[in-house]
Amino acid sequence: MAILETQELTYTYSVGTPFEKTAVDHVSLKIEEGEMVGVMGHTGSGKSTLIQHFNGLLKPTSGKVLLEGKDIWADKEKIRDVRFKVGLVFQYPEYQIFEETVYKDIAFGPKNMGLDEAEIKRRVYETAHDIGLKEELLERSPFELSGGQKRRVAIAGVMAMEPKVLILDEPTAGLDPAGRDKILDHIRRYHERTKNTILIVSHSMEDIATFADKILVMSKAKLFCYDETVNVFARADEISDIGLDVPQITKVFGELRRRGLDFGKEVYTVGYARDLLLKHLKDREVR
Amino acid sequence: MLRDITIGQYFPGNSIIHRLDPRFKIVITLLYIIMLFSGGHYICLLIGAVYTFGAILLSGIPMKMFWKSVKPLLPFLLITATLNLLLMGTGEVIWQWKFLKITENGLNTSVFMVIRIVLLIMGSSLLTYTTSPITLTDAIERLLSPLRKIKFPVHELAMMMSIALRFIPTLIEETDKIMSAQKARGAEIDTGSFTTRAKNLISILVPLFISAFRRADELATAMECRCYHGGEGRTRLRQLKSAPRDYIALAITVLFLAGVIVIGKILD
């Protein structure tokens, strides 16, 4: 059974005014448990609107969102439980920090869940460790931390609710390369430990290519495709047509193919490309 | 929810009302308000209503937008109307129940007040719907410029107003975002008991203030980078120019105002 499913999901903003706009148009998809999904799409393609439906922040104009096979809007009173099961980290989450200490800010979500002190403490320490925040930072004010650290505090705040599905909207936007790698690395480790489903919205194809099992592409409010990473990058030309970029290494191999060197398979990570090329050169030497 | 706020919302268009000189529009709106409040007869209100709806028709802005600007004030209107209705003790008694009584004067006053205020809101909304905030503050600056002689900081005031207006939508959007983010962490903002809601308000206000200060800081830096030094010797990209149509509009308004005053005097 899919952990998260949408059926003909449609969302229209400002119905009945001159500003009416359909942001998500009949999207049906199934996300299986434990998958690491990359979400791609242009600004205004509807991807942010789509992910806000997954935890019930937005209510579909028509269509359904199913969590573990149950319609999340079946009981309106229970929508808060959905938000604990599907954790959503917004863009630039560090701007939502408000508590006096890092510990309290991470504990905000778990506290809202009504957990007891001991459990909250366990979760705060565990997620702080997961995301790479040193314990001595927990009693500091979050406003004294660096940008990258603040970002990690905010992500930990959602992780501490131990959601079955974790959605991150551009978790690396505006960070330097070192900060970006660190965050992605910690998210990957968290994924390995918990085996939870993770969705990451990103503009960087390089990033998506390295971590995603599957890729979801939105274009002009519609689902363009949702498939295994290999299959998505095999459609490199179509993806370029809708204004998105493919990883640089995929472009290089596309060009090699045009010049007569075809490896048959789609190449989208640098490591894999290196192995392929080394093998190719070796084969040639032998001949 | 927050998206529906219409204060100062500009409704782009190219109607004759949109093209009027904003300075004239402000003066005309002031005259319009005087018109609504002079003359205490229903005929005078009728003339005011004709003027209002005529202008609305000319502007081509859908009636729904005006309903939207009146709607938030309805509870307030109803309360004042009821108070007026029940507490105005003079005149002929129409209806009585124990200590409550409705008199003819009371009825007239409350009906008058409701119509006047609704027209007032509609008329002033027309000004903000058809004039972009930036031109509006430009016009206010020009209209107030004589006060500069008595060292009144006209330019600074206008600049503050444009900045405030400019940032209303930004702050609304920001509030929306922060609310969503805290809701995603399970904060009860539009559900739950009063005390939990009040407590959770902190989780919205603190980030909102921080971001407002950050924006202010960034804006100040950006202004300094472009050598902003106040109004002295500043020229404008858009020069305000009056055209014959502005004088015609002003003349029509003055005629309406005079009509209302004269009719009011005759009927008294």
Interface residues (C-beta under 8 A of the other chain):
Chain A: S14 P18 Q52 N55 L57 R80 R83 F84 G87 L88 V89 F90 P93 Y95 Q96 I97 F98 F108 G109 N112 M113 F143 G157 V158 M161
Chain B: R3 P62 K177 I178 S180 A181 Q182 K183 A184 R185 G186 A187 E188 T191 I202 S203 V206 P207 I210 S211
